[in-house]
């Protein structure tokens, strides 16, 4: 075999050995490389190119056959060693396990929050086009000032960009009618709220324009959880 092909064959064989565990390569890698070089030279001398091809086929088959067993053996040895060390140092083991549990729990909570608030699309029609309008009273030191009904109507009348403007704010009410009063969290919305978000009720109806007129009787839409 010429020098250049021999060098490429050696590099390919070393790359193939990476399938085996690191400790196994450290102990037997050099001997296996030397044995392969000797076998390659002998195969080429006896059978030429066909002998080299047959040797490479046997080499690939052999390495991929023994690699899983060697990895499993190394894993068993490392696991037994780790368990022995953990039994000898129970205090350190408890601290390490607790630290890992807290780290995994914190990462899971952070990822869940980011996924729920930033990555996962909102469960509404054309949710990527939604935006929130805010107004400020900087001189009064109020960064987020609530809207009055008149202001919302002004926005609706003068709006030439948005397809619709809805209103939402939350309030707490005391609900009577049972054995005892119950404090409930509610959202106060404009009549077009559910239509803009593409939400349909399972039972009954949502709000009508007449429901937000002055003097109209109160109308409630119960969430599925509360119902």
Secondary structure, DSSP 8 states (H G I E B T S, - for coil): --HHHHHHHHHHHHHHHTTS-HHHHHHHHHHHHHHHHHHHHHHHHHHTHHHHHHHHHHHHHHHHHHHHHHHHHHHHHHHHHHHHHHHH-HHHHHHHHHHHHHHHHHHHHHHHHHIIIIIS--SSTTGGG-----EEETTTTEEEE---HHHHHHHHHH-SS-S----EEEEEEEE-SSSS-EEEEEEEE-TTHHHHHT---SSS----GGGGSTT--------TTT-
